[in-house]
Amino acid sequence: QVQLVDSGGGLVQAGGSLRLSCAASGRTFSAYIMGWFRQAPGKEREFVAAHRGNTGTPYYADSVQGRFTIYRDNAKNTVYLQMNNLKPEDTGVYYCAADSNPWGIVRSEKTYDYWGQGTQVTVSS
């Protein structure tokens, strides 16, 4: 069983930055796919970014490409999402997720086995 604890959300003005963190339990963290999803009010949860542990490949939604960076520290069992140049449309609850299948489909939330509790990000205009 893997437990994920995500944190780092908050209120920020447009153009600002935040860094989200997701601390994971488990001995094979380095092999997991780690992903970030978000859900805005009244909308479905959507893919934001992911990092495939076995290849080190990052993946991004088109809407955040060039502004967000996902990276991990395997020694700390933690994955981060650095968010720069935030926009009001980035507002939502951000969820960390983990997939124990190293070859899973990173953009599909059905791929992921474990989820964090979510952290609120609010970007004011």
N, C-alpha and C positions, 0 to 999 in steps of 0.2 A: 504493500500500500504506500502510495506517495501522497504527501501533503504539501500543498502549495500555499504560501502566504504572500500575497501581493500588497504593495504599499507605495507611497510616494505621490499619490494624487493630491489635488488641491485646486485652488482658484488662481488663475493667472490671466493677465491681459493679453490680448492678441499681439503676436510677435514675440511673446515670452517663451520660456523653456521650462520643462519639467523632466525629471528622471524617475521612471517607475522601476521598482525592484520586485523580484519574485524569488523568494527563498524556497528551496525544495528539499524535502527529505529523500532518502533513498541512495543506494550505493552505486547505481548505474546512471547517475544524472548525466554524465558526459555523453552517453549514447542516445539520450532522448531527443526528440524534437521538442523544442520549447517555442510556444507561440503566444501572441497577444491578440486578443479580440476586443471589440468594443461594442457597446449598445447604447444608442441615443434614445431619448424618450420617444415612444411610439414607433420605434423602428426595430428591425430584426438585428440580431447580433451579427457583426461583420468582421472579417479577417483584417488585421492590421499588419502584422509582421510575424516572422518565424525564423528559427535558426535550427538547421539540421545538425545534430551533434556529430555524426560520423564523418561528415564531409566539411563541416564548418561553413556551409553555404547559408547566407541570409536571403530572405524573401520579404518583399514588401507589397502592400497594396499600392496601386497607382496613386491614390490620393495622398499618400504619405511619403512616397519615394523622394529622396533628396532632402527630406526634413527630419525624418525619424531614423534612428540607428538602433538595431538590436545587437546585443553582444552578451557574452556569458563569461562567468568566472567559475570554472569547474572546481577549483580548490574551495570555493565558498558555496558551491551548489546554488548559485544565484544567476539569474538572467535579468538583464536590464533593458529598458526601452528609453533611450534618450530622445526626447521630443523637442525639437527646435522650431522656431517660427510658427508657433501654434496659432490656429485659426478658430473662430467660433464654432465652425462645423466639426472640430475635433472633440467637442464636448460629448461626454458620455461616461458610462461605467466601463472601465478597462479590466479585462480578465486575463490572467495568466493561465496557460494550459500546457499540459505535458502529454506526449505520446510515447509510449514505450516501444513502439514499432519504428525503428530508425528509418524505414523507407515509406512511411505513411504519406498521405496526401496533405501537404502542409496547410493548404488554404481552406480545407474543409473542417468545420468544427466537429463533424462526426468522427474524424480521425482520432481525436484526443480523448485520453482515458481519464485524465485528472484535471480539475479546475480549481483556481483560487477563488476567494470570496468576492473579489472585485474591489476596485478603488475608483473613486469619483474624480473625474477631471472636468473642470469647468473653465472655459475660455470666454472671457468677456470682450465685447467689441469696444 
